[in-house]
Amino acid sequence: MEAGEYAAATHKGPYERLGETYAQVCGQWLPGSGRELRSAPGLEFYLNSPQMTPPGELLTRICLPVE
């Protein structure tokens, strides 16, 4: 993980719908925050197992680098 600040959000639901959470963070939160994305990789942390968790209950922590 690269040093610096990250905007973080938790997505609840199937992995196929992660794009919806990215769209909310980038399209709604980011413009109103006064922050900008910086040139560094974003991160995803999978908080539970898809083998043991129903798709609607999956939790993924999304972290986007900001400045």
PDB file with SEQRES, HELIX, SHEET and CRYST1 records, atoms N, CA, C and O in Angstrom:
SEQRES   1 A   67  MET GLU ALA GLY GLU TYR ALA ALA ALA THR HIS LYS GLY          
SEQRES   2 A   67  PRO TYR GLU ARG LEU GLY GLU THR TYR ALA GLN VAL CYS          
SEQRES   3 A   67  GLY GLN TRP LEU PRO GLY SER GLY ARG GLU LEU ARG SER          
SEQRES   4 A   67  ALA PRO GLY LEU GLU PHE TYR LEU ASN SER PRO GLN MET          
SEQRES   5 A   67  THR PRO PRO GLY GLU LEU LEU THR ARG ILE CYS LEU PRO          
SEQRES   6 A   67  VAL GLU                                                      
HELIX    1 AA1 TYR A   15  ARG A   17  5                                   3    
HELIX    2 AA2 LEU A   18  GLN A   24  1                                   7    
HELIX    3 AA3 VAL A   25  TRP A   29  3                                   5    
HELIX    4 AA4 LEU A   30  SER A   33  1                                   4    
HELIX    5 AA5 PRO A   55  GLU A   57  5                                   3    
SHEET    1 AA1 3 GLU A   5  LYS A  12  0                                        
SHEET    2 AA1 3 LEU A  59  VAL A  66 -1                                        
SHEET    3 AA1 3 LEU A  43  TYR A  46 -1                                        
CRYST1    1.000    1.000    1.000  90.00  90.00  90.00 P 1           1          
ATOM      1  N   MET A   1       0.851  -1.179   0.000  1.00  0.00           N  
ATOM      2  CA  MET A   1       0.000   0.000   0.000  1.00  0.00           C  
ATOM      3  C   MET A   1       0.895   1.239   0.000  1.00  0.00           C  
ATOM      4  O   MET A   1       1.774   1.394   0.848  1.00  0.00           O  
ATOM      5  N   GLU A   2       0.651   2.102  -0.959  1.00  0.00           N  
ATOM      6  CA  GLU A   2       1.424   3.332  -1.070  1.00  0.00           C  
ATOM      7  C   GLU A   2       1.004   4.315   0.021  1.00  0.00           C  
ATOM      8  O   GLU A   2      -0.175   4.420   0.358  1.00  0.00           O  
ATOM      9  N   ALA A   3       1.985   5.033   0.568  1.00  0.00           N  
ATOM     10  CA  ALA A   3       1.692   6.014   1.615  1.00  0.00           C  
ATOM     11  C   ALA A   3       0.843   7.145   1.055  1.00  0.00           C  
ATOM     12  O   ALA A   3       0.909   7.450  -0.135  1.00  0.00           O  
ATOM     13  N   GLY A   4       0.057   7.756   1.905  1.00  0.00           N  
ATOM     14  CA  GLY A   4      -0.794   8.869   1.513  1.00  0.00           C  
ATOM     15  C   GLY A   4      -2.211   8.652   1.984  1.00  0.00           C  
ATOM     16  O   GLY A   4      -2.515   7.658   2.644  1.00  0.00           O  
ATOM     17  N   GLU A   5      -3.071   9.582   1.642  1.00  0.00           N  
ATOM     18  CA  GLU A   5      -4.468   9.504   2.069  1.00  0.00           C  
ATOM     19  C   GLU A   5      -5.304   8.754   1.051  1.00  0.00           C  
ATOM     20  O   GLU A   5      -5.043   8.775  -0.151  1.00  0.00           O  
ATOM     21  N   TYR A   6      -6.330   8.086   1.586  1.00  0.00           N  
ATOM     22  CA  TYR A   6      -7.253   7.324   0.745  1.00  0.00           C  
ATOM     23  C   TYR A   6      -8.685   7.661   1.148  1.00  0.00           C  
ATOM     24  O   TYR A   6      -8.984   7.829   2.331  1.00  0.00           O  
ATOM     25  N   ALA A   7      -9.558   7.756   0.161  1.00  0.00           N  
ATOM     26  CA  ALA A   7     -11.001   7.807   0.418  1.00  0.00           C  
ATOM     27  C   ALA A   7     -11.440   6.352   0.483  1.00  0.00           C  
ATOM     28  O   ALA A   7     -11.069   5.555  -0.378  1.00  0.00           O  
ATOM     29  N   ALA A   8     -12.221   6.000   1.490  1.00  0.00           N  
ATOM     30  CA  ALA A   8     -12.623   4.607   1.658  1.00  0.00           C  
ATOM     31  C   ALA A   8     -14.143   4.485   1.719  1.00  0.00           C  
ATOM     32  O   ALA A   8     -14.834   5.337   2.277  1.00  0.00           O  
ATOM     33  N   ALA A   9     -14.635   3.410   1.134  1.00  0.00           N  
ATOM     34  CA  ALA A   9     -16.061   3.100   1.159  1.00  0.00           C  
ATOM     35  C   ALA A   9     -16.196   1.586   1.260  1.00  0.00           C  
ATOM     36  O   ALA A   9     -15.330   0.846   0.791  1.00  0.00           O  
ATOM     37  N   THR A  10     -17.275   1.133   1.869  1.00  0.00           N  
ATOM     38  CA  THR A  10     -17.540  -0.298   1.943  1.00  0.00           C  
ATOM     39  C   THR A  10     -18.705  -0.635   1.027  1.00  0.00           C  
ATOM     40  O   THR A  10     -19.798  -0.083   1.150  1.00  0.00           O  
ATOM     41  N   HIS A  11     -18.448  -1.547   0.111  1.00  0.00           N  
ATOM     42  CA  HIS A  11     -19.476  -2.037  -0.813  1.00  0.00           C  
ATOM     43  C   HIS A  11     -20.094  -3.286  -0.213  1.00  0.00           C  
ATOM     44  O   HIS A  11     -19.380  -4.186   0.229  1.00  0.00           O  
ATOM     45  N   LYS A  12     -21.418  -3.345  -0.195  1.00  0.00           N  
ATOM     46  CA  LYS A  12     -22.126  -4.546   0.245  1.00  0.00           C  
ATOM     47  C   LYS A  12     -22.894  -5.099  -0.935  1.00  0.00           C  
ATOM     48  O   LYS A  12     -23.763  -4.428  -1.491  1.00  0.00           O  
ATOM     49  N   GLY A  13     -22.573  -6.318  -1.313  1.00  0.00           N  
ATOM     50  CA  GLY A  13     -23.263  -6.949  -2.427  1.00  0.00           C  
ATOM     51  C   GLY A  13     -22.294  -7.680  -3.317  1.00  0.00           C  
ATOM     52  O   GLY A  13     -21.107  -7.779  -3.010  1.00  0.00           O  
ATOM     53  N   PRO A  14     -22.804  -8.200  -4.434  1.00  0.00           N  
ATOM     54  CA  PRO A  14     -21.974  -9.006  -5.326  1.00  0.00           C  
ATOM     55  C   PRO A  14     -20.848  -8.187  -5.958  1.00  0.00           C  
ATOM     56  O   PRO A  14     -20.963  -6.978  -6.159  1.00  0.00           O  
ATOM     57  N   TYR A  15     -19.766  -8.885  -6.260  1.00  0.00           N  
ATOM     58  CA  TYR A  15     -18.614  -8.225  -6.871  1.00  0.00           C  
ATOM     59  C   TYR A  15     -18.979  -7.578  -8.206  1.00  0.00           C  
ATOM     60  O   TYR A  15     -18.392  -6.564  -8.582  1.00  0.00           O  
ATOM     61  N   GLU A  16     -19.939  -8.152  -8.920  1.00  0.00           N  
ATOM     62  CA  GLU A  16     -20.338  -7.617 -10.222  1.00  0.00           C  
ATOM     63  C   GLU A  16     -20.892  -6.197 -10.104  1.00  0.00           C  
ATOM     64  O   GLU A  16     -20.986  -5.488 -11.107  1.00  0.00           O  
ATOM     65  N   ARG A  17     -21.256  -5.776  -8.900  1.00  0.00           N  
ATOM     66  CA  ARG A  17     -21.841  -4.443  -8.718  1.00  0.00           C  
ATOM     67  C   ARG A  17     -20.879  -3.469  -8.040  1.00  0.00           C  
ATOM     68  O   ARG A  17     -21.289  -2.388  -7.616  1.00  0.00           O  
ATOM     69  N   LEU A  18     -19.607  -3.843  -7.935  1.00  0.00           N  
ATOM     70  CA  LEU A  18     -18.614  -2.931  -7.349  1.00  0.00           C  
ATOM     71  C   LEU A  18     -18.577  -1.600  -8.091  1.00  0.00           C  
ATOM     72  O   LEU A  18     -18.349  -0.558  -7.476  1.00  0.00           O  
ATOM     73  N   GLY A  19     -18.793  -1.622  -9.381  1.00  0.00           N  
ATOM     74  CA  GLY A  19     -18.774  -0.395 -10.181  1.00  0.00           C  
ATOM     75  C   GLY A  19     -19.746   0.653  -9.683  1.00  0.00           C  
ATOM     76  O   GLY A  19     -19.492   1.849  -9.827  1.00  0.00           O  
ATOM     77  N   GLU A  20     -20.859   0.224  -9.098  1.00  0.00           N  
ATOM     78  CA  GLU A  20     -21.837   1.178  -8.565  1.00  0.00           C  
ATOM     79  C   GLU A  20     -21.247   1.972  -7.399  1.00  0.00           C  
ATOM     80  O   GLU A  20     -21.487   3.173  -7.278  1.00  0.00           O  
ATOM     81  N   THR A  21     -20.484   1.307  -6.551  1.00  0.00           N  
ATOM     82  CA  THR A  21     -19.871   2.001  -5.415  1.00  0.00           C  
ATOM     83  C   THR A  21     -18.757   2.926  -5.900  1.00  0.00           C  
ATOM     84  O   THR A  21     -18.624   4.047  -5.408  1.00  0.00           O  
ATOM     85  N   TYR A  22     -17.955   2.464  -6.864  1.00  0.00           N  
ATOM     86  CA  TYR A  22     -16.940   3.340  -7.452  1.00  0.00           C  
ATOM     87  C   TYR A  22     -17.597   4.578  -8.058  1.00  0.00           C  
ATOM     88  O   TYR A  22     -17.094   5.689  -7.896  1.00  0.00           O  
ATOM     89  N   ALA A  23     -18.708   4.391  -8.751  1.00  0.00           N  
ATOM     90  CA  ALA A  23     -19.404   5.524  -9.378  1.00  0.00           C  
ATOM     91  C   ALA A  23     -19.905   6.513  -8.331  1.00  0.00           C  
ATOM     92  O   ALA A  23     -19.836   7.725  -8.541  1.00  0.00           O  
ATOM     93  N   GLN A  24     -20.411   6.005  -7.201  1.00  0.00           N  
ATOM     94  CA  GLN A  24     -20.872   6.901  -6.132  1.00  0.00           C  
ATOM     95  C   GLN A  24     -19.717   7.701  -5.549  1.00  0.00           C  
ATOM     96  O   GLN A  24     -19.824   8.913  -5.361  1.00  0.00           O  
ATOM     97  N   VAL A  25     -18.614   7.021  -5.265  1.00  0.00           N  
ATOM     98  CA  VAL A  25     -17.463   7.719  -4.671  1.00  0.00           C  
ATOM     99  C   VAL A  25     -16.903   8.740  -5.650  1.00  0.00           C  
ATOM    100  O   VAL A  25     -16.679   9.894  -5.285  1.00  0.00           O  
ATOM    101  N   CYS A  26     -16.677   8.324  -6.888  1.00  0.00           N  
ATOM    102  CA  CYS A  26     -16.057   9.222  -7.875  1.00  0.00           C  
ATOM    103  C   CYS A  26     -17.019  10.263  -8.434  1.00  0.00           C  
ATOM    104  O   CYS A  26     -16.605  11.376  -8.758  1.00  0.00           O  
ATOM    105  N   GLY A  27     -18.291   9.915  -8.549  1.00  0.00           N  
ATOM    106  CA  GLY A  27     -19.251  10.822  -9.162  1.00  0.00           C  
ATOM    107  C   GLY A  27     -19.994  11.717  -8.193  1.00  0.00           C  
ATOM    108  O   GLY A  27     -20.484  12.778  -8.580  1.00  0.00           O  
ATOM    109  N   GLN A  28     -20.087  11.302  -6.929  1.00  0.00           N  
ATOM    110  CA  GLN A  28     -20.835  12.098  -5.949  1.00  0.00           C  
ATOM    111  C   GLN A  28     -19.922  12.630  -4.841  1.00  0.00           C  
ATOM    112  O   GLN A  28     -19.843  13.839  -4.628  1.00  0.00           O  
ATOM    113  N   TRP A  29     -19.245  11.737  -4.147  1.00  0.00           N  
ATOM    114  CA  TRP A  29     -18.452  12.187  -3.002  1.00  0.00           C  
ATOM    115  C   TRP A  29     -17.255  13.024  -3.439  1.00  0.00           C  
ATOM    116  O   TRP A  29     -17.038  14.114  -2.909  1.00  0.00           O  
ATOM    117  N   LEU A  30     -16.484  12.533  -4.390  1.00  0.00           N  
ATOM    118  CA  LEU A  30     -15.237  13.194  -4.780  1.00  0.00           C  
ATOM    119  C   LEU A  30     -15.438  14.633  -5.236  1.00  0.00           C  
ATOM    120  O   LEU A  30     -14.723  15.513  -4.757  1.00  0.00           O  
ATOM    121  N   PRO A  31     -16.383  14.919  -6.145  1.00  0.00           N  
ATOM    122  CA  PRO A  31     -16.550  16.312  -6.580  1.00  0.00           C  
ATOM    123  C   PRO A  31     -16.903  17.276  -5.439  1.00  0.00           C  
ATOM    124  O   PRO A  31     -16.489  18.435  -5.458  1.00  0.00           O  
ATOM    125  N   GLY A  32     -17.651  16.810  -4.467  1.00  0.00           N  
ATOM    126  CA  GLY A  32     -18.034  17.675  -3.352  1.00  0.00           C  
ATOM    127  C   GLY A  32     -17.018  17.742  -2.239  1.00  0.00           C  
ATOM    128  O   GLY A  32     -17.165  18.538  -1.312  1.00  0.00           O  
ATOM    129  N   SER A  33     -15.986  16.918  -2.314  1.00  0.00           N  
ATOM    130  CA  SER A  33     -15.018  16.835  -1.216  1.00  0.00           C  
ATOM    131  C   SER A  33     -13.891  17.857  -1.323  1.00  0.00           C  
ATOM    132  O   SER A  33     -13.206  18.138  -0.339  1.00  0.00           O  
ATOM    133  N   GLY A  34     -13.701  18.410  -2.520  1.00  0.00           N  
ATOM    134  CA  GLY A  34     -12.565  19.306  -2.713  1.00  0.00           C  
ATOM    135  C   GLY A  34     -11.263  18.544  -2.908  1.00  0.00           C  
ATOM    136  O   GLY A  34     -10.196  19.157  -2.950  1.00  0.00           O  
ATOM    137  N   ARG A  35     -11.327  17.229  -3.026  1.00  0.00           N  
ATOM    138  CA  ARG A  35     -10.146  16.382  -3.212  1.00  0.00           C  
ATOM    139  C   ARG A  35     -10.079  15.933  -4.658  1.00  0.00           C  
ATOM    140  O   ARG A  35     -11.046  16.062  -5.409  1.00  0.00           O  
ATOM    141  N   GLU A  36      -8.932  15.406  -5.037  1.00  0.00           N  
ATOM    142  CA  GLU A  36      -8.739  14.840  -6.365  1.00  0.00           C  
ATOM    143  C   GLU A  36      -8.074  13.485  -6.228  1.00  0.00           C  
ATOM    144  O   GLU A  36      -7.353  13.224  -5.264  1.00  0.00           O  
ATOM    145  N   LEU A  37      -8.324  12.622  -7.210  1.00  0.00           N  
ATOM    146  CA  LEU A  37      -7.609  11.353  -7.224  1.00  0.00           C  
ATOM    147  C   LEU A  37      -6.148  11.625  -7.527  1.00  0.00           C  
ATOM    148  O   LEU A  37      -5.826  12.495  -8.336  1.00  0.00           O  
ATOM    149  N   ARG A  38      -5.271  10.885  -6.883  1.00  0.00           N  
ATOM    150  CA  ARG A  38      -3.851  11.009  -7.215  1.00  0.00           C  
ATOM    151  C   ARG A  38      -3.428   9.782  -7.995  1.00  0.00           C  
ATOM    152  O   ARG A  38      -4.135   8.775  -8.032  1.00  0.00           O  
ATOM    153  N   SER A  39      -2.285   9.878  -8.604  1.00  0.00           N  
ATOM    154  CA  SER A  39      -1.780   8.803  -9.452  1.00  0.00           C  
ATOM    155  C   SER A  39      -1.146   7.712  -8.594  1.00  0.00           C  
ATOM    156  O   SER A  39       0.062   7.712  -8.352  1.00  0.00           O  
ATOM    157  N   ALA A  40      -1.963   6.809  -8.152  1.00  0.00           N  
ATOM    158  CA  ALA A  40      -1.529   5.648  -7.378  1.00  0.00           C  
ATOM    159  C   ALA A  40      -2.625   4.604  -7.531  1.00  0.00           C  
ATOM    160  O   ALA A  40      -3.770   4.949  -7.824  1.00  0.00           O  
ATOM    161  N   PRO A  41      -2.296   3.352  -7.339  1.00  0.00           N  
ATOM    162  CA  PRO A  41      -3.335   2.322  -7.497  1.00  0.00           C  
ATOM    163  C   PRO A  41      -4.393   2.387  -6.400  1.00  0.00           C  
ATOM    164  O   PRO A  41      -4.092   2.667  -5.240  1.00  0.00           O  
ATOM    165  N   GLY A  42      -5.633   2.122  -6.793  1.00  0.00           N  
ATOM    166  CA  GLY A  42      -6.690   1.939  -5.817  1.00  0.00           C  
ATOM    167  C   GLY A  42      -6.566   0.539  -5.223  1.00  0.00           C  
ATOM    168  O   GLY A  42      -5.866  -0.312  -5.771  1.00  0.00           O  
ATOM    169  N   LEU A  43      -7.237   0.306  -4.116  1.00  0.00           N  
ATOM    170  CA  LEU A  43      -7.146  -0.980  -3.433  1.00  0.00           C  
ATOM    171  C   LEU A  43      -8.533  -1.520  -3.139  1.00  0.00           C  
ATOM    172  O   LEU A  43      -9.472  -0.756  -2.915  1.00  0.00           O  
ATOM    173  N   GLU A  44      -8.658  -2.841  -3.140  1.00  0.00           N  
ATOM    174  CA  GLU A  44      -9.890  -3.512  -2.721  1.00  0.00           C  
ATOM    175  C   GLU A  44      -9.517  -4.556  -1.678  1.00  0.00           C  
ATOM    176  O   GLU A  44      -8.595  -5.347  -1.877  1.00  0.00           O  
ATOM    177  N   PHE A  45     -10.236  -4.551  -0.576  1.00  0.00           N  
ATOM    178  CA  PHE A  45     -10.039  -5.533   0.483  1.00  0.00           C  
ATOM    179  C   PHE A  45     -11.326  -6.342   0.600  1.00  0.00           C  
ATOM    180  O   PHE A  45     -12.391  -5.786   0.867  1.00  0.00           O  
ATOM    181  N   TYR A  46     -11.229  -7.639   0.402  1.00  0.00           N  
ATOM    182  CA  TYR A  46     -12.393  -8.529   0.441  1.00  0.00           C  
ATOM    183  C   TYR A  46     -12.549  -9.007   1.874  1.00  0.00           C  
ATOM    184  O   TYR A  46     -11.712  -9.758   2.375  1.00  0.00           O  
ATOM    185  N   LEU A  47     -13.609  -8.578   2.534  1.00  0.00           N  
ATOM    186  CA  LEU A  47     -13.753  -8.751   3.975  1.00  0.00           C  
ATOM    187  C   LEU A  47     -14.397 -10.061   4.391  1.00  0.00           C  
ATOM    188  O   LEU A  47     -14.364 -10.422   5.567  1.00  0.00           O  
ATOM    189  N   ASN A  48     -14.981 -10.774   3.441  1.00  0.00           N  
ATOM    190  CA  ASN A  48     -15.506 -12.104   3.763  1.00  0.00           C  
ATOM    191  C   ASN A  48     -15.347 -12.994   2.536  1.00  0.00           C  
ATOM    192  O   ASN A  48     -14.960 -12.516   1.469  1.00  0.00           O  
ATOM    193  N   SER A  49     -15.638 -14.259   2.677  1.00  0.00           N  
ATOM    194  CA  SER A  49     -15.366 -15.247   1.654  1.00  0.00           C  
ATOM    195  C   SER A  49     -16.576 -15.482   0.744  1.00  0.00           C  
ATOM    196  O   SER A  49     -17.683 -15.698   1.237  1.00  0.00           O  
ATOM    197  N   PRO A  50     -16.378 -15.443  -0.578  1.00  0.00           N  
ATOM    198  CA  PRO A  50     -17.493 -15.729  -1.468  1.00  0.00           C  
ATOM    199  C   PRO A  50     -17.943 -17.195  -1.398  1.00  0.00           C  
ATOM    200  O   PRO A  50     -19.056 -17.522  -1.809  1.00  0.00           O  
ATOM    201  N   GLN A  51     -17.085 -18.069  -0.884  1.00  0.00           N  
ATOM    202  CA  GLN A  51     -17.459 -19.468  -0.729  1.00  0.00           C  
ATOM    203  C   GLN A  51     -18.388 -19.686   0.461  1.00  0.00           C  
ATOM    204  O   GLN A  51     -19.121 -20.674   0.504  1.00  0.00           O  
ATOM    205  N   MET A  52     -18.363 -18.771   1.424  1.00  0.00           N  
ATOM    206  CA  MET A  52     -19.141 -18.953   2.647  1.00  0.00           C  
ATOM    207  C   MET A  52     -20.187 -17.863   2.871  1.00  0.00           C  
ATOM    208  O   MET A  52     -20.900 -17.888   3.874  1.00  0.00           O  
ATOM    209  N   THR A  53     -20.285 -16.908   1.948  1.00  0.00           N  
ATOM    210  CA  THR A  53     -21.165 -15.743   2.131  1.00  0.00           C  
ATOM    211  C   THR A  53     -22.071 -15.598   0.916  1.00  0.00           C  
ATOM    212  O   THR A  53     -21.589 -15.658  -0.215  1.00  0.00           O  
ATOM    213  N   PRO A  54     -23.363 -15.408   1.119  1.00  0.00           N  
ATOM    214  CA  PRO A  54     -24.249 -15.152  -0.025  1.00  0.00           C  
ATOM    215  C   PRO A  54     -23.822 -13.884  -0.758  1.00  0.00           C  
ATOM    216  O   PRO A  54     -23.355 -12.942  -0.117  1.00  0.00           O  
ATOM    217  N   PRO A  55     -23.969 -13.830  -2.081  1.00  0.00           N  
ATOM    218  CA  PRO A  55     -23.528 -12.662  -2.848  1.00  0.00           C  
ATOM    219  C   PRO A  55     -24.045 -11.331  -2.301  1.00  0.00           C  
ATOM    220  O   PRO A  55     -23.311 -10.343  -2.307  1.00  0.00           O  
ATOM    221  N   GLY A  56     -25.273 -11.286  -1.837  1.00  0.00           N  
ATOM    222  CA  GLY A  56     -25.833 -10.039  -1.323  1.00  0.00           C  
ATOM    223  C   GLY A  56     -25.237  -9.580  -0.010  1.00  0.00           C  
ATOM    224  O   GLY A  56     -25.464  -8.445   0.410  1.00  0.00           O  
ATOM    225  N   GLU A  57     -24.478 -10.443   0.643  1.00  0.00           N  
ATOM    226  CA  GLU A  57     -23.866 -10.115   1.938  1.00  0.00           C  
ATOM    227  C   GLU A  57     -22.355  -9.901   1.851  1.00  0.00           C  
ATOM    228  O   GLU A  57     -21.716  -9.623   2.865  1.00  0.00           O  
ATOM    229  N   LEU A  58     -21.781 -10.025   0.666  1.00  0.00           N  
ATOM    230  CA  LEU A  58     -20.341  -9.827   0.517  1.00  0.00           C  
ATOM    231  C   LEU A  58     -19.976  -8.382   0.858  1.00  0.00           C  
ATOM    232  O   LEU A  58     -20.703  -7.449   0.520  1.00  0.00           O  
ATOM    233  N   LEU A  59     -18.845  -8.215   1.529  1.00  0.00           N  
ATOM    234  CA  LEU A  59     -18.354  -6.889   1.899  1.00  0.00           C  
ATOM    235  C   LEU A  59     -16.976  -6.671   1.282  1.00  0.00           C  
ATOM    236  O   LEU A  59     -16.081  -7.506   1.412  1.00  0.00           O  
ATOM    237  N   THR A  60     -16.826  -5.535   0.611  1.00  0.00           N  
ATOM    238  CA  THR A  60     -15.549  -5.168  -0.009  1.00  0.00           C  
ATOM    239  C   THR A  60     -15.225  -3.742   0.376  1.00  0.00           C  
ATOM    240  O   THR A  60     -16.044  -2.843   0.185  1.00  0.00           O  
ATOM    241  N   ARG A  61     -14.040  -3.529   0.916  1.00  0.00           N  
ATOM    242  CA  ARG A  61     -13.571  -2.183   1.273  1.00  0.00           C  
ATOM    243  C   ARG A  61     -12.814  -1.640   0.080  1.00  0.00           C  
ATOM    244  O   ARG A  61     -11.834  -2.239  -0.364  1.00  0.00           O  
ATOM    245  N   ILE A  62     -13.265  -0.501  -0.447  1.00  0.00           N  
ATOM    246  CA  ILE A  62     -12.641   0.154  -1.596  1.00  0.00           C  
ATOM    247  C   ILE A  62     -11.884   1.369  -1.092  1.00  0.00           C  
ATOM    248  O   ILE A  62     -12.435   2.194  -0.364  1.00  0.00           O  
ATOM    249  N   CYS A  63     -10.625   1.477  -1.478  1.00  0.00           N  
ATOM    250  CA  CYS A  63      -9.789   2.615  -1.062  1.00  0.00           C  
ATOM    251  C   CYS A  63      -9.210   3.270  -2.295  1.00  0.00           C  
ATOM    252  O   CYS A  63      -8.497   2.628  -3.066  1.00  0.00           O  
ATOM    253  N   LEU A  64      -9.510   4.551  -2.488  1.00  0.00           N  
ATOM    254  CA  LEU A  64      -9.025   5.307  -3.626  1.00  0.00           C  
ATOM    255  C   LEU A  64      -8.063   6.389  -3.163  1.00  0.00           C  
ATOM    256  O   LEU A  64      -8.378   7.137  -2.238  1.00  0.00           O  
ATOM    257  N   PRO A  65      -6.887   6.487  -3.793  1.00  0.00           N  
ATOM    258  CA  PRO A  65      -5.893   7.472  -3.373  1.00  0.00           C  
ATOM    259  C   PRO A  65      -6.336   8.902  -3.715  1.00  0.00           C  
ATOM    260  O   PRO A  65      -6.728   9.186  -4.847  1.00  0.00           O  
ATOM    261  N   VAL A  66      -6.268   9.779  -2.736  1.00  0.00           N  
ATOM    262  CA  VAL A  66      -6.664  11.173  -2.957  1.00  0.00           C  
ATOM    263  C   VAL A  66      -5.572  12.119  -2.493  1.00  0.00           C  
ATOM    264  O   VAL A  66      -4.691  11.755  -1.714  1.00  0.00           O  
ATOM    265  N   GLU A  67      -5.657  13.346  -2.995  1.00  0.00           N  
ATOM    266  CA  GLU A  67      -4.759  14.416  -2.538  1.00  0.00           C  
ATOM    267  C   GLU A  67      -5.544  15.673  -2.302  1.00  0.00           C  
ATOM    268  O   GLU A  67      -4.975  16.693  -1.914  1.00  0.00           O  
TER     269      GLU A  67                                                      
END                                                                             
